[in-house]
Amino acid sequence: MDLGAVRRLVTVTHHKLLSRTLTSEDGEKIRKLAQTMVMLEEKLGERTEQEVKTSGEYHQKVGEILDFLDRTKERSLAKMEKLQLRFS
């Protein structure tokens, strides 16, 4: 998989975030994509300022996706705890 393909998949996943259709399975996929993206970027060696800026934008998208998934998980856990307290 090349860097362009990885970035396209990150963009597709980010669109899922914006449309609120993101799932926990997407979280696992985005973690693997982020690792692949970093590995491919390291292989490129020296990069121009524009390439660094573009890379930063995609890493920011990955961060937004992971933050959203973490917040969703925390809210779900809080709801579960409330339900357990209510029925115990």
C-alpha positions in Angstrom: 0.0 0.0 0.0 1.4 3.4 -0.9 1.2 6.6 1.0 -1.5 8.0 -1.3 -3.7 5.0 -0.7 -3.2 5.3 3.1 -4.1 9.0 3.0 -7.2 8.3 1.0 -8.4 5.8 3.6 -7.7 8.3 6.4 -9.8 10.8 4.5 -12.6 8.4 4.1 -12.5 7.5 7.8 -12.5 11.2 8.7 -15.6 11.7 6.6 -17.2 9.0 8.6 -16.3 11.0 11.7 -18.0 14.1 10.3 -21.1 12.1 9.4 -21.1 10.4 12.9 -21.0 6.9 11.3 -17.7 5.9 12.8 -17.5 2.5 14.6 -15.0 0.9 16.9 -13.8 -1.3 14.0 -12.8 1.9 12.2 -10.7 2.7 15.3 -8.7 -0.4 14.8 -8.3 0.3 11.1 -7.2 3.9 11.7 -4.6 2.8 14.2 -3.1 0.4 11.7 -3.3 3.0 8.9 -1.5 5.6 11.2 1.3 3.1 11.8 1.6 2.3 8.1 1.6 6.1 7.3 4.4 6.7 9.7 6.4 3.8 8.4 6.0 5.0 4.8 6.9 8.6 5.6 10.1 7.4 7.4 11.1 5.6 4.2 10.7 8.8 2.2 13.7 10.4 3.9 14.0 14.2 3.4 10.8 15.9 2.5 9.8 19.4 1.4 8.0 21.9 3.6 4.8 21.2 1.7 5.1 17.4 2.2 5.6 18.0 6.0 2.6 20.3 6.1 0.4 17.7 4.2 1.7 14.9 6.5 0.7 17.0 9.6 -2.8 17.6 8.2 -3.3 13.8 7.9 -1.9 13.1 11.3 -4.3 15.7 12.7 -7.2 13.9 11.1 -6.0 10.6 12.7 -5.8 12.4 16.1 -9.4 13.8 15.7 -10.7 10.3 14.9 -9.0 8.7 17.8 -10.1 11.5 20.2 -13.7 11.1 19.0 -13.5 7.3 19.6 -12.1 7.8 23.1 -14.8 10.3 24.0 -17.5 7.9 22.7 -16.0 5.1 24.7 -15.9 7.1 27.9 -19.5 8.2 27.4 -20.6 4.6 26.9 -18.7 3.4 30.0 -20.4 6.2 32.0 -23.8 5.1 30.8 -23.1 1.5 31.6 -22.0 2.4 35.1 -25.2 4.4 35.7 -27.3 1.5 34.4 -25.4 -1.0 36.7 -26.0 1.3 39.7 -29.7 1.7 38.8 -30.3 -2.1 38.6 -28.1 -3.2 41.5 
